[in-house]
Amino acid sequence: MNSEDKSINILVIEDSDEDFESFKRIMKSLNFTKPIYRCSDGDTALEFLFQEGDYIEPEIAPRPHLILLDLNLPGTDGREVLEAVKNHEELKSIPIVVFTTSSNQKDVKFCYQTGVNNYILKPMGASALTETVNILMRYWFEFSILPE
């Protein structure tokens, strides 16, 4: 996977340490070396995205080129994060992929109506997860043109 452009980065909004560690291991196995930032709850994610609080410096919280968003987060949940980003003029062009365990059609419909770019169920099992993440990263970073 071609990941030479260091200016591109990913924000993962995920409360599960185990899921995030699995994601990082997969990314490493795919030789994916772009910076990966993580927020473990919706409130921190909004501070990161709006560059507030501990994230006021752009070097600490650069604008992500892709957001992977879990829906079920403590505090401000993923649905609220999605709404806040897609209703903000400067942030709404950032692609957001919901990466969650919820197959609830109400969630799926809400997310697409709110402007999510993709909705993916987290697969069970290491090989299925690796394949899904590989396809996802190739789609966004090899085949797609992202806004600067």
C-alpha positions in Angstrom: 0.0 0.0 0.0 1.4 3.4 -1.0 1.5 5.6 2.1 4.3 8.0 1.3 2.4 11.2 1.8 3.0 12.1 5.4 0.7 15.1 5.2 -2.3 12.7 5.2 -3.6 11.4 8.5 -6.5 9.5 10.0 -8.6 10.2 13.1 -10.1 7.1 14.8 -12.8 7.8 17.2 -13.1 4.6 19.2 -13.7 3.9 22.8 -12.5 0.3 22.8 -8.7 0.0 23.5 -8.8 -3.6 22.2 -10.5 -2.6 18.9 -8.0 0.3 18.5 -5.0 -1.9 19.2 -6.3 -4.4 16.6 -6.7 -1.6 14.1 -3.2 -0.3 14.7 -1.7 -3.9 14.3 -3.6 -4.3 11.1 -2.4 -0.9 9.8 1.2 -1.9 10.7 0.9 -5.2 8.9 -0.3 -3.4 5.8 2.8 -1.1 6.0 0.4 1.8 6.4 2.6 4.5 7.9 0.3 7.6 7.8 -0.3 9.2 11.2 -3.2 7.8 13.1 -4.8 9.9 15.9 -7.3 8.5 18.3 -10.0 10.0 20.5 -11.7 7.6 22.9 -14.9 9.5 23.4 -17.1 12.0 21.5 -16.3 15.0 23.7 -12.5 14.6 23.1 -13.2 14.0 19.4 -15.1 17.3 19.1 -12.3 19.1 21.0 -9.7 17.6 18.6 -11.8 18.4 15.5 -12.6 22.0 16.6 -9.1 22.5 17.9 -10.2 23.4 21.4 -9.0 22.7 25.0 -5.9 20.4 24.9 -6.0 20.4 21.1 -5.8 24.2 20.4 -2.5 23.7 18.5 -2.9 22.5 14.9 0.3 20.5 15.3 -1.3 18.4 18.1 -4.7 18.1 16.3 -4.2 18.5 12.5 -7.3 18.3 10.3 -7.8 14.6 9.5 -8.2 13.5 5.9 -10.4 10.6 7.0 -12.4 9.9 10.2 -13.3 6.4 11.3 -16.2 6.8 13.8 -17.6 4.3 16.2 -21.3 5.2 17.0 -21.5 3.9 20.6 -19.2 6.2 22.5 -19.4 7.3 26.2 -20.7 10.9 26.7 -21.3 12.5 23.4 -22.0 9.6 21.1 -20.9 9.1 17.5 -24.2 10.3 16.1 -23.7 13.6 17.8 -20.1 13.8 16.5 -21.3 13.1 13.0 -23.9 15.8 13.2 -21.5 18.4 14.6 -18.9 17.7 11.9 -21.3 17.6 9.0 -23.0 20.8 10.1 -19.7 22.7 10.3 -18.6 24.6 7.2 -14.8 23.9 7.5 -15.2 20.2 8.6 -18.1 18.9 6.6 -15.9 17.9 3.6 -13.9 15.5 5.7 -15.0 12.0 4.8 -16.4 10.0 7.7 -16.7 6.2 7.7 -18.8 4.8 10.5 -17.1 1.7 11.7 -19.4 0.1 14.3 -21.1 -3.1 15.6 -24.6 -1.6 15.1 -26.5 -3.0 12.2 -29.6 -1.1 13.3 -31.3 0.3 10.2 -32.3 3.4 12.2 -28.6 4.1 12.8 -27.7 3.4 9.1 -30.4 5.7 7.8 -29.6 8.4 10.3 -25.9 8.3 9.4 -26.5 8.5 5.6 -29.1 11.3 6.0 -26.6 13.2 8.1 -23.9 12.9 5.5 -21.7 9.9 6.4 -19.6 8.7 3.5 -19.7 5.0 4.3 -21.2 2.7 7.0 -19.3 -0.5 7.7 -20.0 -3.2 10.3 -16.9 -4.3 12.2 -16.4 -7.9 11.2 -15.8 -10.6 13.7 -12.5 -12.4 13.5 -9.0 -11.2 12.8 -8.8 -12.2 9.2 -12.1 -10.6 8.3 -11.2 -7.5 10.1 -7.8 -7.3 8.4 -9.4 -7.8 5.0 -12.0 -5.1 5.7 -9.5 -2.6 6.9 -7.2 -3.3 3.9 -10.1 -2.7 1.5 -11.2 0.4 3.4 -7.7 2.0 3.4 -7.0 1.1 -0.3 -10.3 2.6 -1.3 -9.7 5.9 0.6 -6.0 6.3 0.0 -5.3 4.6 -3.3 -8.5 5.0 -5.4 -10.1 8.1 -4.0 -9.1 11.8 -4.2 -9.5 13.4 -0.8 -10.0 17.1 -0.2 -6.9 19.0 1.0 
